[in-house]
Amino acid sequence: MKTQENILLLADAYKYSHHKLYYPGTTKIYSYLESRGGQFDETIFFGLQYFLKYYLQGEVITTAKIDAAEVVLQEVFGRTDVFDRSKFDYIVEKHGGKLPVRIKAVPEGAAVPVNNVLVTIENTDPACFWLTNFLETLLMQVWYPCTVATQSRAIREIVAEYFRETAPESAMASIDFVLNDFGFRGVSSVESAGIGGAAHLLNFRGSDNIMGSVMAKRYYGADQVYGLSIPATEHSICTLLGEEGELEVFKHILKTFPTGTVACVSDSYDIFRACSKYWGAELKELVLSRDGVLVIRPDSGDPVFTLLKVFDILMEKFGFTINEKGFKVLPPQVRVIQGDGITVDTIRHIYNALKINGIGAENLVLGMGGALLQRVDRDTQKFAFKCSYAEVNGEAVDVQKHPIEIDSHGRLVESFKRSKAGQLKLILTDGVYQTVRKELEPELEDQLVTVFENGKLLNEVKFEEARERAGSGEKKAITAS
C-alpha cells in the first residue's frame, strides 16, 4: 500500500524556515532518537519499519506534491519567504523524489535501557542538510509503538512473576493469552489501533484489535495472525431480555457455543447474583459438562475487591483444587476475565491480592483498552530527537545542549534534557547496551543497523524476529528462576 499523504506537509510548520536559519556553510546534520528515562527502565524498540515503508520509501516527493504544498504553506505563513520550493524541486531533479538520508536503528524488538541511542539519521547530500531534522516530526511518532510495546512487556513481566510464584510450570504457556487488547475503540485513529495493536502482539497473543494483526502482516511480513480472540458477549446481548431474562440469555450463550471458550459479561445487574445463583447454581451442571471454558466477566466496581468476592463465590459454588504451588484453582471449565480499570498498577495490585488470598494466577485473564493503547504519551518514556553532530564550512562540529534549570526547590541544577554529542554508536558489553561516540571502542560492533538509505528500505525485519527479541528477557528470567 502506498501513502496518499503529502510528505511535504508532515512536519511542524516552523521547520520550513530552517533551511535559512542553519548557519551558512552547513552541509551535514546528524541527529539521533533516544528515550531519556520515564516510567520503565528499558524501551522496546518497535514501529520504525512501518513509518519507513508507509511514508518514506521510494519516490515520495513529486512536482505535484510540491505544487500542492506551496499553496497550503503560503497560507500558513502569510508570506512568500519561508517555504522555498526549490529545496524540494532539487530532490525531484537530483534524486528522483527519493529522500537523500541514511537512517540507522537498533533491531526492532530489542529491549534497550533508557538514555541510549535508538535511531540516527543524517543527510547523504550536502545540499539537503536541512532534511534531517525536517523529518523529525514524522519519525518521532515511533515513540508510540515503542511505548505500547514497552508497557505491554512490563505487564508480561508482572504476570510472569505471579505465575512463577502461584501457578504450575504447565500454566506458563497460557501467559500468551493473559492480557487481551481491548483498545481499538479507545484510540484516536485506525492507524493508532494498527501500530499500537501490533506492538502489543510482540508480547501477548490475545487481542480483539484485528488491525494489530493486519499491521503485523502487512508491514512486518508476519507468517500468521498473532492476535487471537474468542466468542464473547457485550451488555447489549445480556440485557436484551431485561433483568428477569438474564438467566435465559446465559443459557442461550452456553447452548450456542457448547464447546470451546466463550466469555460472558455478567455485571449487567448484579455480578454476585450472576455468579452465585445463575452460573454457580442454575447453570452449574451445564457449565461443568461443557467441553470448553466459560470466562465470567465482571465489568464494574473496584477491580481488587470485586475479583476477590467473585472468586470467593465461584470457588464456593464450583469447588477448587490446590495446585503444586499451594494455590486454589477453579475447575478448568471456569475462569474470570477483568477488563475494567486495568492499568500497570492495578494489575500488580490484583495479582498481589490473589496471591495473599491463596488464589492462583492461572484463574484470571485480563483485558486492557485505553490504558494500553491511548493513555500513553511521548513523555511516558521521555522520547527526544536531537542533533549531535554537524559539518559547517568543512569543519566537524559536536552539537549538544546541556541546560541549567531551576528545580521545585528553587535550586539551579543540570537538566535531564542534556543531549549527546558527536556521531554515535550502540555497543554491547557483557550483554548490556551502551552508547558511545562512533570513533570509540573500534573493536566492538555497532548494534545500529542501516535500515534506510536514499529512498530504499534495507535490512527489513520480520515480525517473528521482533517478537523473539522482545521475549528474550522473559526467557532469561524463567531460566534464572
C-alpha positions as CSV (number, residue, x, y, z in Angstrom):
1,M,0.0,0.0,0.0
2,K,1.4,3.4,-1.0
3,T,0.8,6.5,1.0
4,Q,-1.5,9.2,-0.3
5,E,-0.3,11.8,2.3
6,N,1.8,14.6,1.0
7,I,5.1,14.3,2.9
8,L,5.8,18.0,2.4
9,L,3.0,18.7,4.8
10,L,4.1,16.2,7.5
11,A,6.4,18.5,9.5
12,D,5.9,21.2,12.1
13,A,5.4,24.5,10.4
14,Y,8.4,26.2,11.9
15,K,10.7,23.7,10.3
16,Y,10.2,25.2,6.8
17,S,12.3,28.1,7.8
18,H,15.3,26.1,9.0
19,H,17.0,25.8,5.6
20,K,17.7,29.6,6.1
21,L,18.3,29.5,9.8
22,Y,21.0,26.9,9.9
23,Y,24.4,28.8,9.9
24,P,25.7,29.5,6.4
25,G,28.1,26.8,5.2
26,T,26.2,23.9,6.9
27,T,26.4,20.7,4.9
28,K,25.7,17.9,7.4
29,I,23.1,17.5,10.1
30,Y,23.3,14.2,12.1
31,S,20.6,13.6,14.7
32,Y,19.5,10.7,17.0
33,L,16.5,9.4,18.8
34,E,16.5,8.2,22.4
35,S,14.3,7.5,25.4
36,R,15.7,9.8,28.2
37,G,14.0,7.9,31.0
38,G,10.4,7.6,32.1
39,Q,8.1,5.0,33.6
40,F,10.2,2.0,32.5
41,D,13.9,1.3,32.7
42,E,14.0,-0.2,29.3
43,T,12.4,0.6,26.0
44,I,11.2,-2.0,23.5
45,F,12.1,-0.6,20.1
46,F,9.4,-1.2,17.5
47,G,7.5,0.5,14.7
48,L,10.1,2.3,12.6
49,Q,9.8,-0.1,9.7
50,Y,6.1,0.8,9.4
51,F,6.9,4.5,9.1
52,L,9.7,3.9,6.6
53,K,7.5,1.7,4.4
54,Y,4.4,3.8,4.6
55,Y,5.8,7.3,4.5
56,L,9.4,7.4,3.3
57,Q,10.4,4.7,0.9
58,G,10.5,5.3,-2.8
59,E,9.6,8.4,-4.8
60,V,7.8,10.4,-2.1
61,I,8.4,13.9,-3.4
62,T,6.8,14.9,-6.8
63,T,6.3,18.2,-8.5
64,A,2.5,17.8,-8.0
65,K,3.1,17.4,-4.2
66,I,5.3,20.5,-4.2
67,D,2.7,22.5,-6.1
68,A,0.0,21.4,-3.6
69,A,2.2,22.1,-0.5
70,E,3.2,25.6,-1.9
71,V,-0.5,26.7,-1.9
72,V,-1.0,25.5,1.7
73,L,2.2,26.8,3.1
74,Q,1.8,30.3,1.6
75,E,-1.5,30.5,3.6
76,V,0.1,29.0,6.7
77,F,2.8,31.7,6.8
78,G,1.1,34.6,5.0
79,R,4.4,35.4,3.4
80,T,6.5,34.0,0.5
81,D,10.0,34.0,2.0
82,V,9.7,30.9,4.3
83,F,8.8,28.0,2.1
84,D,11.4,27.5,-0.6
85,R,10.1,25.0,-3.2
86,S,13.5,24.9,-4.8
87,K,14.8,22.8,-2.0
88,F,12.2,20.1,-2.8
89,D,12.5,20.6,-6.6
90,Y,16.2,19.8,-6.2
91,I,15.3,16.4,-4.6
92,V,13.0,15.6,-7.5
93,E,15.6,16.6,-10.1
94,K,18.7,15.2,-8.4
95,H,17.3,12.2,-6.6
96,G,14.1,11.3,-8.4
97,G,12.0,12.3,-5.5
98,K,13.7,9.9,-3.1
99,L,14.9,11.1,0.2
100,P,18.7,11.5,0.4
101,V,19.1,10.4,4.1
102,R,20.6,7.5,5.9
103,I,18.8,6.0,8.9
104,K,20.3,3.5,11.3
105,A,18.4,1.8,14.1
106,V,18.7,-0.8,16.8
107,P,16.9,-4.1,15.6
108,E,13.2,-4.0,16.2
109,G,12.0,-5.8,19.3
110,A,15.2,-5.1,21.2
111,A,15.0,-4.1,24.8
112,V,17.3,-1.1,25.3
113,P,18.0,0.6,28.6
114,V,16.9,4.2,28.6
115,N,19.4,7.0,27.8
116,N,20.7,5.1,24.8
117,V,20.6,5.9,21.1
118,L,17.8,4.0,19.3
119,V,17.9,5.7,15.8
120,T,20.3,8.0,14.0
121,I,19.6,10.0,10.8
122,E,21.9,12.1,8.6
123,N,21.7,13.6,5.1
124,T,23.7,12.0,2.3
125,D,23.6,15.0,0.0
126,P,25.3,18.2,1.4
127,A,22.7,20.3,-0.2
128,C,20.0,18.6,1.8
129,F,21.4,19.3,5.3
130,W,18.0,20.7,6.3
131,L,16.2,17.5,5.5
132,T,17.5,15.5,8.6
133,N,15.5,17.4,11.2
134,F,12.7,18.2,8.8
135,L,11.8,14.5,9.2
136,E,11.8,14.7,13.0
137,T,8.1,15.4,13.3
138,L,7.2,12.2,11.5
139,L,10.0,9.9,12.8
140,M,9.4,11.0,16.3
141,Q,6.0,9.3,16.2
142,V,7.8,6.0,16.6
143,W,7.6,6.8,20.3
144,Y,4.0,5.5,20.2
145,P,4.5,1.8,19.2
146,C,7.7,1.7,21.3
147,T,5.9,2.9,24.4
148,V,2.9,0.5,23.8
149,A,5.4,-2.4,23.3
150,T,7.3,-1.3,26.4
151,Q,4.3,-1.1,28.7
152,S,2.9,-4.4,27.4
153,R,6.2,-6.1,28.0
154,A,6.3,-4.7,31.6
155,I,2.9,-6.1,32.2
156,R,4.0,-9.5,30.9
157,E,6.9,-9.4,33.3
158,I,4.4,-8.8,36.2
159,V,2.2,-11.6,35.1
160,A,5.1,-14.0,34.7
161,E,6.3,-13.1,38.1
162,Y,3.0,-14.1,39.7
163,F,2.6,-17.1,37.6
164,R,6.0,-18.4,38.7
165,E,5.0,-17.8,42.3
166,T,1.5,-19.2,42.3
167,A,0.9,-21.4,39.2
168,P,2.5,-24.7,38.0
169,E,5.0,-24.7,35.2
170,S,2.4,-26.2,32.9
171,A,0.4,-23.0,33.1
172,M,3.2,-20.7,31.9
173,A,2.3,-21.2,28.2
174,S,-1.1,-19.6,28.9
175,I,0.6,-16.3,29.7
176,D,0.4,-15.5,25.9
177,F,-3.3,-15.0,26.4
178,V,-3.5,-13.3,29.7
179,L,-3.5,-9.7,28.5
180,N,-6.0,-9.0,25.8
181,D,-6.1,-5.9,23.6
182,F,-9.5,-4.2,24.0
183,G,-8.1,-0.9,22.8
184,F,-9.4,-0.3,19.2
185,R,-12.4,1.8,20.3
186,G,-10.4,3.8,22.7
187,V,-7.7,5.1,20.3
188,S,-7.7,8.3,18.3
189,S,-7.4,6.6,14.8
190,V,-7.3,3.4,12.9
191,E,-3.6,3.9,12.4
192,S,-3.0,4.1,16.1
193,A,-5.1,0.9,16.5
194,G,-2.9,-0.8,14.0
195,I,0.6,0.1,15.1
196,G,-0.3,0.0,18.8
197,G,-2.0,-3.3,18.4
198,A,1.0,-4.8,16.5
199,A,3.3,-3.5,19.3
200,H,1.2,-5.3,21.9
201,L,1.4,-8.5,19.9
202,L,5.1,-8.6,20.4
203,N,4.3,-9.7,24.0
204,F,0.9,-11.3,24.0
205,R,-1.5,-13.0,21.5
206,G,-4.9,-12.2,23.0
207,S,-6.5,-9.4,21.1
208,D,-9.8,-8.1,19.8
209,N,-8.0,-5.5,17.8
210,I,-7.8,-7.1,14.4
211,M,-5.9,-4.1,12.9
212,G,-2.8,-5.1,15.0
213,S,-2.6,-8.4,13.2
214,V,-3.2,-6.7,9.8
215,M,-0.4,-4.3,10.5
216,A,2.0,-7.1,11.6
217,K,1.3,-9.0,8.4
218,R,1.3,-6.0,6.0
219,Y,4.4,-4.2,7.2
220,Y,6.4,-6.9,9.0
221,G,5.5,-9.9,6.9
222,A,4.1,-11.9,9.9
223,D,3.8,-15.6,9.0
224,Q,0.5,-15.9,10.8
225,V,-2.3,-13.9,12.5
226,Y,-0.9,-13.3,16.0
227,G,-4.0,-11.6,17.6
228,L,-6.4,-14.4,18.6
229,S,-9.9,-14.0,20.1
230,I,-12.9,-15.9,21.3
231,P,-16.8,-15.6,21.1
232,A,-17.8,-13.1,23.8
233,T,-20.9,-11.1,24.8
234,E,-21.5,-7.4,25.5
235,H,-24.1,-5.7,27.5
236,S,-26.5,-5.3,24.5
237,I,-26.7,-9.1,24.4
238,C,-27.0,-9.7,28.1
239,T,-29.6,-7.0,28.8
240,L,-31.8,-7.8,25.7
241,L,-34.5,-9.6,27.7
242,G,-34.3,-7.3,30.8
243,E,-33.2,-8.3,34.3
244,E,-35.7,-11.0,34.5
245,G,-34.5,-12.6,31.3
246,E,-30.7,-12.6,32.2
247,L,-30.7,-16.2,33.2
248,E,-32.3,-17.2,29.9
249,V,-29.7,-15.2,27.9
250,F,-27.0,-17.0,29.9
251,K,-28.5,-20.4,28.9
252,H,-28.7,-19.3,25.3
253,I,-25.0,-18.4,25.3
254,L,-23.9,-21.7,26.7
255,K,-26.1,-23.6,24.2
256,T,-24.9,-21.5,21.3
257,F,-21.3,-22.4,21.9
258,P,-21.4,-25.8,23.6
259,T,-17.7,-26.3,23.1
260,G,-14.6,-24.1,23.3
261,T,-14.1,-20.9,25.2
262,V,-16.8,-18.3,25.5
263,A,-16.8,-15.1,27.6
264,C,-19.9,-13.6,29.2
265,V,-20.1,-10.2,30.8
266,S,-22.1,-10.8,34.0
267,D,-22.4,-7.5,35.8
268,S,-25.4,-6.1,33.9
269,Y,-27.5,-6.1,37.1
270,D,-25.7,-7.9,39.9
271,I,-22.4,-9.7,39.3
272,F,-22.6,-11.5,42.6
273,R,-26.1,-12.9,42.0
274,A,-25.0,-13.9,38.5
275,C,-22.1,-15.9,40.0
276,S,-23.9,-17.4,42.9
277,K,-27.5,-18.1,41.6
278,Y,-27.0,-18.4,37.9
279,W,-23.5,-19.6,36.9
280,G,-22.9,-21.4,40.2
281,A,-26.3,-22.9,40.7
282,E,-28.9,-22.9,37.9
283,L,-26.3,-23.4,35.2
284,K,-23.6,-25.2,37.2
285,E,-24.1,-28.6,35.6
286,L,-24.3,-27.1,32.1
287,V,-21.1,-25.2,32.7
288,L,-19.2,-28.2,34.0
289,S,-20.5,-30.5,31.3
290,R,-19.1,-28.3,28.5
291,D,-16.0,-29.3,26.6
292,G,-14.6,-25.8,27.0
293,V,-14.2,-22.8,29.2
294,L,-16.7,-20.2,30.4
295,V,-14.9,-17.0,31.2
296,I,-17.0,-14.8,33.5
297,R,-16.5,-11.1,33.2
298,P,-17.2,-8.5,35.9
299,D,-17.1,-5.0,34.4
300,S,-17.6,-2.6,37.2
301,G,-16.6,-1.9,40.7
302,D,-13.2,-1.8,42.4
303,P,-11.2,-4.5,40.5
304,V,-9.4,-5.9,43.5
305,F,-12.4,-6.2,45.9
306,T,-14.8,-7.3,43.1
307,L,-12.5,-10.0,41.9
308,L,-11.9,-11.3,45.4
309,K,-15.6,-11.6,46.0
310,V,-16.3,-13.2,42.6
311,F,-13.6,-15.8,43.2
312,D,-14.9,-16.5,46.7
313,I,-18.4,-17.1,45.3
314,L,-17.2,-19.2,42.3
315,M,-14.9,-21.4,44.5
316,E,-17.7,-22.0,46.9
317,K,-20.1,-23.0,44.2
318,F,-17.8,-24.8,41.8
319,G,-15.2,-26.0,44.2
320,F,-11.5,-25.8,43.6
321,T,-8.2,-27.8,43.7
322,I,-4.9,-26.9,45.1
323,N,-2.1,-26.7,42.6
324,E,1.5,-27.7,43.1
325,K,2.4,-24.2,44.4
326,G,-0.3,-24.5,47.1
327,F,-2.8,-22.1,45.5
328,K,-6.5,-22.6,44.8
329,V,-7.6,-23.2,41.2
330,L,-11.2,-23.2,39.8
331,P,-12.3,-26.2,37.7
332,P,-10.9,-26.0,34.2
333,Q,-14.3,-25.1,32.8
334,V,-14.5,-21.8,34.7
335,R,-12.2,-18.8,34.5
336,V,-12.6,-15.0,35.1
337,I,-11.6,-12.0,33.0
338,Q,-11.2,-8.5,34.3
339,G,-11.4,-5.9,31.6
340,D,-12.4,-2.8,33.6
341,G,-9.9,-0.4,35.3
342,I,-6.8,-2.3,34.1
343,T,-3.5,-0.4,34.3
344,V,0.0,-1.4,35.1
345,D,-0.6,-0.5,38.8
346,T,-3.9,-2.2,39.1
347,I,-2.6,-5.4,37.5
348,R,0.1,-5.7,40.2
349,H,-2.4,-4.9,42.9
350,I,-4.8,-7.6,41.6
351,Y,-2.3,-10.3,41.4
352,N,-0.8,-9.5,44.7
353,A,-4.3,-9.6,46.3
354,L,-4.9,-13.0,44.7
355,K,-1.6,-14.3,46.0
356,I,-2.3,-13.1,49.5
357,N,-5.7,-14.8,49.4
358,G,-4.3,-18.1,48.1
359,I,-5.7,-17.8,44.6
360,G,-3.5,-18.9,41.7
361,A,-2.8,-16.5,38.9
362,E,-4.0,-19.1,36.3
363,N,-7.6,-18.4,37.3
364,L,-7.6,-14.9,35.7
365,V,-7.1,-13.2,32.4
366,L,-7.2,-9.5,31.7
367,G,-8.5,-7.1,29.1
368,M,-6.9,-3.6,28.6
369,G,-8.2,-0.9,26.5
370,G,-7.5,2.8,26.7
371,A,-4.7,2.4,29.2
372,L,-2.9,0.0,26.8
373,L,-3.1,2.0,23.6
374,Q,-4.2,5.5,24.5
375,R,-3.2,6.6,27.9
376,V,0.5,6.9,27.0
377,D,2.3,9.8,25.5
378,R,5.8,10.9,24.4
379,D,6.8,11.6,27.9
380,T,5.9,8.2,29.3
381,Q,9.4,7.2,28.1
382,K,10.7,10.8,27.6
383,F,11.5,10.4,23.9
384,A,13.7,13.0,22.3
385,F,15.2,13.7,18.9
386,K,18.3,15.8,18.9
387,C,21.1,16.9,16.7
388,S,24.5,15.7,18.0
389,Y,26.9,16.4,15.0
390,A,27.2,18.8,12.1
391,E,29.6,19.9,9.4
392,V,29.9,23.6,8.9
393,N,32.2,25.2,6.3
394,G,34.1,21.9,6.1
395,E,34.6,21.6,9.9
396,A,33.3,18.8,12.1
397,V,31.2,20.2,14.9
398,D,29.9,18.4,18.1
399,V,26.4,19.7,18.8
400,Q,25.0,19.4,22.3
401,K,22.6,21.0,24.7
402,H,23.1,20.9,28.5
403,P,20.5,23.3,30.1
404,I,20.7,24.6,33.6
405,E,17.3,24.8,35.2
406,I,15.6,25.6,38.4
407,D,14.1,22.7,40.3
408,S,11.0,22.6,42.5
409,H,13.2,23.7,45.5
410,G,14.5,26.8,43.7
411,R,17.9,25.3,43.1
412,L,20.0,25.6,40.0
413,V,20.6,22.1,38.6
414,E,21.6,20.4,35.4
415,S,18.6,19.4,33.4
416,F,17.9,15.7,32.5
417,K,17.5,17.1,29.0
418,R,21.2,17.1,28.4
419,S,21.8,15.7,24.9
420,K,24.6,13.6,23.5
421,A,27.4,14.9,21.3
422,G,29.2,13.6,18.3
423,Q,28.4,10.7,15.9
424,L,27.1,7.8,18.0
425,K,27.1,4.0,18.0
426,L,25.4,1.5,20.3
427,I,27.6,-1.3,21.6
428,L,27.0,-4.4,23.6
429,T,29.4,-5.2,26.5
430,D,28.6,-8.2,28.7
431,G,25.1,-8.2,27.2
432,V,24.4,-4.6,28.2
433,Y,23.7,-1.8,25.6
434,Q,25.8,1.3,25.9
435,T,26.0,4.4,23.7
436,V,29.5,5.7,22.8
437,R,31.0,8.0,20.3
438,K,31.4,6.4,16.9
439,E,35.2,6.6,17.0
440,L,35.4,4.8,20.4
441,E,35.5,1.1,21.1
442,P,36.5,0.3,17.5
443,E,36.7,-3.4,18.3
444,L,33.0,-3.6,19.2
445,E,30.4,-3.8,16.5
446,D,27.8,-1.1,16.2
447,Q,24.4,-2.5,17.1
448,L,22.7,0.2,15.0
449,V,21.9,-1.2,11.5
450,T,21.3,0.8,8.4
451,V,17.6,0.4,7.7
452,F,17.0,3.2,5.1
453,E,19.3,4.9,2.6
454,N,18.4,7.3,-0.2
455,G,14.8,6.1,-0.5
456,K,15.4,2.4,-0.1
457,L,14.4,0.2,2.8
458,L,17.3,-2.0,3.9
459,N,17.5,-4.9,6.4
460,E,13.8,-5.5,6.6
461,V,12.8,-7.3,9.8
462,K,10.1,-10.0,10.1
463,F,7.5,-9.8,12.9
464,E,8.7,-13.1,14.2
465,E,12.2,-11.8,14.7
466,A,11.0,-8.7,16.6
467,R,8.8,-11.0,18.8
468,E,11.7,-13.2,19.5
469,R,13.9,-10.3,20.6
470,A,11.1,-8.8,22.8
471,G,10.6,-12.1,24.5
472,S,14.3,-12.9,25.2
473,G,14.3,-11.1,28.5
474,E,11.5,-13.2,30.0
475,K,13.2,-16.4,28.8
476,K,16.3,-15.4,30.7
477,A,14.2,-14.6,33.8
478,I,12.5,-18.0,33.7
479,T,15.8,-19.8,33.3
480,A,17.3,-17.8,36.2
481,S,14.4,-18.7,38.4
